[in-house]
Amino acid sequence: PFFKKYPIVVGEWSLSLGVATWSTCGERDEDEVHTLFGRVQAKVLKETTHGNFFWNWTERPDSVDWNYQVAYDRGMLCGPAPSLPLWDGRGEDPLEQQFNPCEGEQRVFFGDKVCLRVFYGRYVDVFGSSVNAQWVEKGSWQQFVVCPVESRKGPRQEVRSGGVVQLRAHNGRFLVAPPASGGRGVSA
């Protein structure tokens, strides 16, 4: 392996986790999330490097993110690392179901309201015709109604794989994406 051929020392790591973590870890307690991350990170660093430095030895006493002493005292950096499901990067991340399980109906129907989360944990929102991803909360500005492209009447219908849908924002505008050949980004 690469790390055996080239001696690597990781110069700085911490328990500071980004917005994506906190918006996707469900109802888990902060200490539980820090412990999961810390133990797995410590195990990976031990197995793949020649050493590492946790940044910082001490910080504010109420901060576990950057305080080695507090994190160590709480058992976040030692002990057995939990086993995590394997994932090849395709399809849905198996941790999504573990940390943020989807309850109730798993299918999507025309007329359903959905929220779209981007890779860094924030939800797509619409203000006027501007489309952004500014908030970690799911409010009315982050909700989109799944609409058929053609008018449909009759009973509630499931959206099928390969089907084409429109997403209507809270202000009645539809998301519009430019053709793949170019454009200025998504608008409403």
C-alpha positions as CSV (number, residue, x, y, z in Angstrom):
1,P,0.0,0.0,0.0
2,F,0.9,3.6,-0.6
3,F,1.3,4.5,3.1
4,K,3.9,1.7,3.7
5,K,6.0,2.9,0.8
6,Y,5.8,6.6,1.8
7,P,5.8,7.4,5.5
8,I,2.9,9.7,6.1
9,V,2.1,11.8,9.2
10,V,-1.2,13.6,9.4
11,G,-0.3,17.0,10.8
12,E,-3.8,18.2,12.0
13,W,-7.2,16.6,12.5
14,S,-10.1,17.4,14.9
15,L,-13.7,16.5,15.7
16,S,-15.0,19.5,13.9
17,L,-17.7,18.4,11.6
18,G,-19.5,20.3,8.9
19,V,-23.0,21.3,8.2
20,A,-23.6,18.2,6.1
21,T,-22.9,16.0,9.1
22,W,-25.3,17.8,11.5
23,S,-28.1,17.9,8.9
24,T,-27.9,14.3,8.1
25,C,-27.2,12.5,11.4
26,G,-30.9,12.3,12.4
27,E,-31.7,12.5,16.0
28,R,-28.4,11.3,17.3
29,D,-26.8,13.1,20.2
30,E,-23.8,15.3,19.4
31,D,-21.5,13.2,21.7
32,E,-22.6,10.0,19.9
33,V,-21.7,11.5,16.5
34,H,-18.4,12.8,17.8
35,T,-17.6,9.4,19.3
36,L,-18.5,7.6,16.1
37,F,-16.3,9.9,14.0
38,G,-13.5,10.1,16.5
39,R,-13.1,6.4,17.0
40,V,-13.3,5.6,13.3
41,Q,-10.9,8.4,12.4
42,A,-8.4,7.3,15.1
43,K,-8.5,3.7,13.8
44,V,-8.0,4.7,10.2
45,L,-5.1,7.0,11.1
46,K,-3.5,4.2,13.2
47,E,-3.8,1.7,10.4
48,T,-2.7,3.9,7.5
49,T,-0.1,6.5,8.8
50,H,3.1,6.7,10.8
51,G,1.5,9.1,13.2
52,N,-0.9,12.0,13.6
53,F,-1.6,15.1,15.6
54,F,-5.0,16.0,17.0
55,W,-5.5,19.8,16.8
56,N,-5.7,21.1,19.6
57,W,-4.4,20.0,23.0
58,T,-6.7,22.3,24.7
59,E,-9.3,24.8,23.6
60,R,-12.3,26.2,25.4
61,P,-13.4,23.7,28.1
62,D,-16.9,23.5,26.6
63,S,-15.6,22.7,23.1
64,V,-15.0,19.0,22.2
65,D,-14.4,19.7,18.5
66,W,-10.9,21.1,19.1
67,N,-10.0,19.9,22.6
68,Y,-8.1,16.7,22.8
69,Q,-8.3,16.5,26.6
70,V,-12.1,16.8,26.7
71,A,-12.6,14.4,23.7
72,Y,-10.2,11.8,25.2
73,D,-11.9,12.1,28.7
74,R,-15.3,11.4,27.1
75,G,-13.9,8.3,25.3
76,M,-14.4,9.8,21.8
77,L,-10.9,8.9,20.6
78,C,-10.4,5.5,22.1
79,G,-12.3,2.2,22.3
80,P,-13.7,0.0,19.6
81,A,-14.5,1.7,16.4
82,P,-17.9,0.8,15.1
83,S,-18.1,-1.2,11.9
84,L,-19.5,0.8,9.1
85,P,-21.3,-0.6,6.0
86,L,-19.3,-0.9,2.9
87,W,-20.2,1.4,0.0
88,D,-18.8,1.6,-3.5
89,G,-20.0,5.1,-4.1
90,R,-22.9,4.1,-6.3
91,G,-26.5,4.3,-5.3
92,E,-27.7,5.5,-2.0
93,D,-25.1,5.8,0.9
94,P,-26.0,3.0,3.4
95,L,-25.2,5.4,6.2
96,E,-28.2,7.6,5.1
97,Q,-30.6,4.9,6.2
98,Q,-28.7,4.2,9.4
99,F,-28.5,7.9,10.5
100,N,-31.5,9.4,8.9
101,P,-34.0,6.7,8.2
102,C,-37.0,7.4,5.9
103,E,-40.2,6.5,7.8
104,G,-43.5,5.8,6.2
105,E,-44.2,5.7,2.5
106,Q,-41.0,5.1,0.5
107,R,-42.5,5.9,-2.9
108,V,-43.0,9.3,-4.4
109,F,-46.4,10.4,-5.9
110,F,-47.4,13.3,-8.0
111,G,-48.6,16.0,-5.6
112,D,-46.1,15.0,-2.8
113,K,-43.9,17.7,-1.3
114,V,-40.2,16.9,-1.3
115,C,-37.0,18.7,-0.1
116,L,-33.7,18.5,-2.1
117,R,-30.5,18.3,0.0
118,V,-27.2,19.2,-1.7
119,F,-23.9,17.4,-1.0
120,Y,-22.9,19.8,1.7
121,G,-26.0,19.3,3.8
122,R,-28.1,22.3,3.0
123,Y,-31.5,22.3,1.3
124,V,-32.4,23.9,-2.0
125,D,-34.6,27.0,-1.6
126,V,-36.2,29.5,-4.0
127,F,-36.5,33.2,-3.5
128,G,-38.2,34.9,-6.5
129,S,-36.4,33.2,-9.5
130,S,-33.2,32.7,-7.5
131,V,-32.4,29.1,-6.6
132,N,-29.9,28.5,-3.7
133,A,-29.0,26.1,-1.0
134,Q,-28.6,28.3,2.1
135,W,-30.3,26.6,5.0
136,V,-30.0,23.3,7.0
137,E,-33.6,23.5,7.9
138,K,-36.5,22.2,5.9
139,G,-39.2,24.9,5.8
140,S,-41.8,25.9,3.3
141,W,-39.2,27.7,1.1
142,Q,-37.3,24.4,0.8
143,Q,-40.4,22.4,-0.3
144,F,-41.2,21.5,-3.9
145,V,-44.3,19.8,-5.2
146,V,-43.8,16.9,-7.6
147,C,-45.9,17.7,-10.7
148,P,-46.5,15.8,-13.9
149,V,-45.3,17.4,-17.1
150,E,-48.7,16.7,-18.7
151,S,-52.0,17.2,-16.9
152,R,-53.2,14.1,-15.2
153,K,-56.6,13.4,-13.7
154,G,-57.7,10.5,-11.7
155,P,-56.3,8.7,-8.6
156,R,-53.0,9.6,-7.0
157,Q,-50.3,8.2,-9.2
158,E,-46.8,7.1,-8.3
159,V,-43.8,8.6,-10.0
160,R,-42.1,5.8,-12.0
161,S,-38.4,5.3,-12.6
162,G,-37.4,7.1,-15.8
163,G,-40.5,9.3,-15.6
164,V,-40.2,13.1,-16.2
165,V,-41.5,15.4,-13.4
166,Q,-41.6,19.2,-12.7
167,L,-40.8,20.6,-9.3
168,R,-43.0,23.6,-8.3
169,A,-41.6,25.9,-5.6
170,H,-43.6,27.5,-2.8
171,N,-44.0,30.6,-4.9
172,G,-45.6,28.7,-7.8
173,R,-42.5,28.8,-10.0
174,F,-41.0,25.7,-11.5
175,L,-37.3,24.8,-11.3
176,V,-35.7,25.2,-14.7
177,A,-32.3,23.7,-15.6
178,P,-30.4,24.8,-18.7
179,P,-29.6,22.3,-21.5
180,A,-26.5,20.3,-20.9
181,S,-24.8,22.2,-23.6
182,G,-24.6,25.3,-21.5
183,G,-26.5,27.8,-19.5
184,R,-26.3,29.8,-16.3
185,G,-27.5,27.4,-13.7
186,V,-30.8,26.4,-12.2
187,S,-33.5,29.1,-11.9
188,A,-37.2,29.2,-11.0
